[in-house]
Amino acid sequence: MCGIVGLFLKTGRHEHELGHLTSLMLEQMRERGPDSAGFAIYGDDREEETRLTVLAESIDIDWDAVCGRLSGALDGLVSYRTVLDHAIIETTATGSEARRWLIDHVPEVTVLGFGHAIELYKAVGDPRLVAERYDLAGRSGTHAIAHTRMATESAVTTAGSHPFSTGEDTCLVHNGSLSNHNLLREVLESKGVSFQTENDTEVAAGYVAWRLTEGDTLVEALERGIDDLDGFYTLCVGTRDGFAVLRDPIACKPAVMAETDDWVAMASEYRSIAQLPGVEHATVWEPEPARVFAWSRS
């Protein structure tokens, strides 16, 4: 089934409790995806630095050595901090180049995402424990998306967990299945997009990131996706200052949205949104199929 949630703060009123509110929403999706979970959170935006979230699952990594090599290869200052099996690497080098270097030279790790504002965390296990392990509730920011997974067609692995990100500050969670992801993967690889898993959601994330680099707005990228992404899906997408939701033309995967003066939220079920402050004053609706719903703070 899987469960997805997203929360975009339109004002600064709740920024200090973004993580707490997102964790409350995610808690309600545990039954839809008890196998693994993940979240992406946007905050602490830094124009001069790029952050890369890197996962080193079940292995020991000498991060001093890795970051020293990365700094020398890209001629950019590099620092890092670890959060259990995740490392947050900060560099003055170009984020896409740093991601590519890590994929090519440290293949035993997974680059979960990069950008000026985004951090991503994911793991196998109960979604509540994953949120607690990586201190989701203690984080502040402007917007977040999260996912709980039920692995109905593949093994329970972190590699299959969402969110997925291949482009700068661009992240995506997905409830559903794409039927043309293998063909689309080949097309995107020919355009220079690189993937690290076999998951169809990573292909959807790569597609959106590629369209954005081609000059599309987030809305335009997703409108193109209605024709190019074949399958059934609900997508929730985050960018550096944007947030969007799209359901396929059939819209067989559940989704509900709500909006107040302070926030807009989406979830697979309303019980997630019911945890939010001021929800009694919210406008609530089921997003129409094949229509992009998008917000931005810029």
Secondary structure, DSSP 4 states (H G I P E B T S, - for coil): --EEEEEEESSSTTGGGHHHHHHHHHHTTGGG-BSEEEEEEE-S--SS-EEEEEE-TTS---HHHHHHHHHHHHTS-EEEEEETTEEEEEESS-HHHHHHHHHHH-TTSEEEEEESSEEEEEEES-HHHHHHHTTGGG---SEEEEEEE--SSS---GGGPSPEEEETTEEEEEEEEESSHHHHHHHHHHTT---SS--HHHHHHHHHHHHHHTT--HHHHHHHHHHH--EEEEEEEE-SSEEEEEE-SS--S--EEEE-SSEEEEESSHHHHTTSTTGGG-EEEPPPTT--EEEE--
